């Protein structure tokens, strides 16, 4: 069995992988490495892999150590040359196999590693937030019912209309808290209804809702890639996700709307060979919601997806938390890049 057949499972990995012999000649290259180098597998196989690094001696020394059984695995940072592009910083992992004539060289782009670490941290935070919200909401819900019921009974016993104003305040505030608790629990109660989703129908629905609420001083720009295929997802959840992000943007655009130059952009693109959530996808949807507002305040940039964190006075701080929850249920993620005058929320969702 030749190397291309024995190592073909490496094509499923998001990291860059080469199998080399003790003299650094490439026996196999996976698809991710082809993409990163910008050259074909046929060109890579048979070449000297050391020549593809800016410091070729590092790999040669590592291969000698592997050949002499000096280690089971060795890690170091290096720069990988790319055709027509700047060298890529990578974390290199050299691993011995059972055969001394075959050594696995795995490379993780440092930018990708940083991103993976951030995604893992965000996923852990989201899971912690979800458990915290559910537990806290249930703990609040039980005494709320008792408080409201007691206020109603007390109101029935009172003869003075002036005193009933106080019981009405209790009932009104209990109802307000009940509404907040219901919103906290909403994404965990509603079943995930999967069907065929056209992302541009989602954007158009949100556009019509936004323009109905903000009819003056706002221009909504559509920049669509109409070749994007339909995918399986929960249409209503995605509408709510995009609406929450767009609504937040419009509220931040209040001064721009007054000046008549507020702009909100919906941009759709397909990205190829993308990695997120420690998994590599051949195709993914990129949906950008871009505004020309003042940007996300520095004080909350790192906490923007936390529940009850809002950059606007009177805001509930739930819109982006729910958006993140819904996108994660589609195995995707939300990224944000914000400077004054340009805030870009990017939703990434795998495509079939």
N, C-alpha and C positions, 0 to 999 in steps of 0.2 A: 504494500500500500504506500503510495507516494505521500510526500509531506502535505500537499494541498488538500488531500483527502483526510489525512489523520488530524490535521489542525484546523479543519474548516469551521469547527465550533467557535474558534476565536473571532470569526466574522460577526458573531452576535454581541461581542463586547464593545462597549463605548470607548474603552481605552485603546491606545495604539500598541499593537503587538507585532513583534518580529521574532521568528525562530531562526537562530544562527548556529553555525558550527563553531568549533573552537578557534577558528581563524577569522571569525567575524563575517564569513560569507553567508548571505541571507538564503535560508531554505524556504521560508514562508513569510508572507506579509498579510495582515488582515485588512479588511475594507477600511477601517478607521484610519489606519496608517497611510493607505493610499490617498484618502481624502486630505489628510493633514499635509502630506508631502506634495500633493498636486501632481502625482505621476502614477503610472499604471503598475500593477503588480508584476507584470512581465518584465518591466524595467528594473524593479527593485530586487526581485529574486535573482540570485547569482552575483549581485554586486557586493562590495565590501561595506558593511554597515557602519564601520568606524568612520568612513569618509563622510557620512551624513551628519556628523556632529562637528561643532566648531573646535572642540577639544577631543581629538580622536583617541589620545592615549588613555583617557579615563575608561572608555569602553574596553580597550585592549587589555588594560590591567585587570578589569573586572572579569573578563573572559578567562584570563590566565588563572585567576583565583578560583573560578568555577571549575576549570579543567583540573586544577590541583586539589580539588575538594577542600579549599580553604574556608568555604562558607556554604550555607544552604541557599541564602538569598542576600543580595547586597543592594543598598539604596544610595543614590546620590542625585544631585541636580545637575542638569546640563542644558545645552542649547542645541536644538535640532534644526538643521538647514532645511529650507523649503524652496521649491522652484519659483523664482520670480517674487518672493516675499521675504520679509524679515525672518530671522531665525526665531524659533518658538521655544520659550523656556519650558522645560519638562522635568518631572521627577521620574528618574529611571529606576526600575526594579529588575535586577538580573537574577534569574532563578535557575538552578541546575535541574535537569531532568534525570531520569534513570539512565539515560544514555549520555555519555560524556561528549558525544558528537552533536548533541542538540541542546541548546541553551535558549531559554525564553527571556526575551528582553521586552518588558512592559513599560510603557511611557504614559504618564498622566500629565497633560498640560497643566501648568501651575495655575493658570487662570481658571481652568475647569475644576481643579481641586478646590480652589477658594470658593467657587460657586457651589460646588457640591456641599462643602462645609456649611455655607450659608443656607442652602436649601434644607439640609438636615436640621439645622438649628430652627429654621422657620417651621418645619413640619413638627418638630418636638414642641415648639411653642404653641402651635395651633392645637395639637392634641391636648396639651395641658390646659389651654384656654377653654377647650370644649368641655373637658371634665369639670373644670372649675365653674363654668357657667351653668352647666346642668345641675351640679350639686347645690350651688348657691341659689339658683332659681327655685328649685324644689324646697329649699329651706325657707325662702321668703314666701313662697306661695301658701304654705299651710297656715302660718299666723295671719296672713293678709285676709284670708277668708273669715277668720275669727274676729278680727278687728272690724271688718265691714259689717258683719252680722250683728256684733254688739252695738255698733253705732246705729243701725236700723232699729233694733229693739229699744234702745235708749230714746230715739226720736219718737217712737210710738207712745212712750210714757210721758213725754214732755208736753206741757200745756202752753208754755211760752213760745211764741213764734221766734222771738229773738234768740233763744237758746238753740233752736233747730238749725240756725245758721252754722253753729259749730259742728253739729253732727253731719251737716251737709259737706263741710270742709273735709271731715274725716273720710266720708264715703267717697268724695271726689278724688282725694289723694290716694285712697286705697285702690280705686279703679285705675288711676294713672300708673301706679306701681304694677298693678295686674297686667296692664297693657305692655309695660316694659318687659315684664317676666315672660309674657307670651311671645314677644319678639325675640327674646334671648333663646327661647326653646324652639322657635319655629323651624329652623333648618334641621333639627334633630327629630322632629315629629313627622314632617311631611315625607312621604315616600319618594324615592328617586324614580321619576317617570321617564323612561328612556324611549326615544323615537328618533326619526331622521330630522336633523337640524340643518337649516340653511343659515349660515352666520349673517348673511346680509339681510335676511328677513328679520333677524334679531336686531340688527343695527337700525333698520328702518323703523321698527316698532319703537325703539328707544328714542330715535330722532323725533318722531311725531309727538311723543309724550313730552320731551324736553321743550320743543318749540311751542307746544300748547301752554306750558307753564311759564316759559320765558320768551314771549313773543317779540320783545323789542331789544335792540342793541346787540343781538347775538347772531352770528353767522355759523351755521353748522356745515362743515365741509365733509364730503364723502370721497374717500380715496380707496376704492375697492379693487381687489384682484378677483374678477368674476370667474376665474378658472378654479377657485377653491371648491373642492367637492363637499357634498353633504357628509355629515358624520353622525354617529349615534350619540345622543345626549339628551339632557332634560332642557327643553326649550324654555320653559317658564323660569327655571333657575338661571339660565344664561341671560334672559331678558332682565331679570332682577339684578344680576351681577353687573351688567353693563349700565343699567339705569342707576344703580347706587353710585358707581364711579362717575358717571356723567353728571348726576345731580350734585354730587360734592363739588365737581369742577365748576358747575354753573353758579353755585353759591359763592365760590371763591372769586368768580368773575364779576361780582356785583359792581365794582367800580368801573371795570371795562365796559360793562353793559350801559352804565350811565353815560360813558363817553362815546358809546356807539361802536366800539371796535373790538368787542369780545368775540373770540373765535374758538370753536370746539371742533376737533377733527376726529372722524372715525376712519382708521386706516387698517386694511386687511392685507396680509401677505402670507405666503407659504414659505417656511424655512425648512431646509433639508439637512439631514444628518445632525440633528440637534440632540443634546444630552441634558436631561433634567430628571430629578428624582432618582439619580444613579442608574438611569436606563437610557439607552440610545434609541431614538426614533428616526425612521427614514424620512417621515414628513410630519410637520406640526403646523398648526394654525397660529399666526401672530395677529392678535387684534390690539391695536393701539388706540387709546382714548387720550387725545392730546389737547391741552388748553394753553392759552397765553396769559394765564393769571399770575398771581404773585408767587406761586410755588408753595411747597409744603414747608411749614416752619421747621427750622433746624431742631428745635426742642423736641419734636415728636417724630422726626424722620425714621428713627430706629424702632419706633413703637406704633407706627401708623396703622398696623393691622391688629393691634391689641384691642380687645373689647373695651368700650367706654372711654377710649382715647379720641379726642376730637380737637381739631385746630380752630373750631368755630364756636363762639359763645352760644350756649343753648343747644349745641349738637349732642345727639345721643352717643355718637362714637360706635354705632353698630353697623353702619352701612358697609364699610370696608371689611369688617370682620366677617359679615355674612357673605360678601363677595368672595373672599378668600376660601371660606368653607365650601361654597358651591363649586368653585373652580377646582379645588382639591378633589371633590367628588367626581370630577371628570378627568382625574389623574393629571391635572395641569398645575400651573402656578401663575402667580401674579408678581411682576416686578415693577418697580417705580424708579424713574429717573427725574429729578426735579431741581430746577434752578429758577430764579425769578424770570418770568416771561415765558417759561416752557416747562410744563409738567407732562410727563408721558407715563401713563399706566399701560403696561404691556401684559396681555393675557396670552399664555401659551397653552395650547391643548393639542394632544396627539391626534393625528389624522390617520385614517386607514390606508 
